[in-house]
Amino acid sequence: MFRLIALPLGIGIALAAHAETPTDLVARYAQQAASSQPGFSASAERGRSFFVRKWNVTDKMPDCASCHTERPDRAGSHVITAKPIKPLAPAANPERFSKLAKVEKWFRRNCTEVVGRECSAAEKADLIEFLVATGGA
């Protein structure tokens, strides 16, 4: 997509507006994972297992579903603040996984709180693959 920007004197230039797609991010994370795991390919099944796993780092947030519900195609709410959370699945929330910086921010925060560490590129690829492949259901 190109956006026309008007400059003084009627001069205009077209700047590319780029947004990642969930598929782009899966490919990016899978490529990163393949550097340490040759032949790595994202797996929706591993992503589902990651999503439902009880990490039990904290009592209030033992797993992803604590806030995102067991149906990530539905809205959730933060278990501590009660702040509403839009659906995690891209099919239900097209804004999900569309900006790398935002995706990285939330993976860093949520993985640290729920998993107890930053998530690996393989885990990120698998989780997004699950959410895309199943619609989160």
Residue pairs with C-beta under 8 A, 6 or more apart in sequence:
1 16
1 17
1 18
2 14
2 15
2 16
2 17
3 14
3 15
3 17
4 12
4 13
4 14
5 12
5 13
5 14
5 15
6 12
7 13
19 98
19 99
20 28
20 97
20 98
20 99
20 100
20 103
21 97
21 98
22 90
22 96
22 97
22 98
22 128
22 131
22 132
23 132
25 97
25 100
25 103
25 124
25 125
25 128
26 42
26 125
26 128
26 129
26 132
28 100
29 42
29 121
29 122
29 124
29 125
29 128
30 40
30 41
30 42
30 121
30 122
30 125
32 121
33 40
33 120
33 121
33 122
33 125
34 40
37 122
40 122
40 125
42 122
42 125
42 126
42 128
42 129
43 126
43 129
44 126
44 129
44 130
44 132
44 133
44 134
45 130
46 126
46 130
47 125
47 126
47 127
47 128
47 129
47 130
47 131
47 133
48 130
48 134
50 64
50 123
50 126
50 127
50 130
51 63
51 64
51 65
51 68
51 72
51 127
51 130
52 63
52 64
52 65
52 70
53 63
54 62
54 63
55 62
55 63
55 114
55 115
55 116
56 62
57 113
57 114
57 115
57 116
58 113
58 114
60 66
60 79
60 80
61 67
61 79
61 80
61 113
61 114
62 114
63 114
64 72
64 88
64 110
64 114
65 72
66 79
66 114
67 76
67 77
67 78
67 79
67 85
68 76
68 85
68 88
69 75
69 76
71 136
71 137
72 87
72 88
72 89
72 92
72 131
72 136
73 87
73 88
73 89
73 91
73 92
73 135
73 136
73 137
74 87
74 92
74 136
75 84
75 85
75 86
75 87
76 84
76 85
76 87
76 88
77 83
77 84
77 85
78 85
86 93
86 95
86 96
87 93
87 96
87 136
88 96
88 131
88 136
89 96
89 131
89 132
89 134
89 135
89 136
89 137
90 96
90 97
90 131
90 132
91 132
91 135
91 136
92 135
92 136
96 131
97 103
97 128
97 131
107 118
107 119
107 124
108 118
111 117
111 118
111 119
111 123
112 118
119 127
130 136
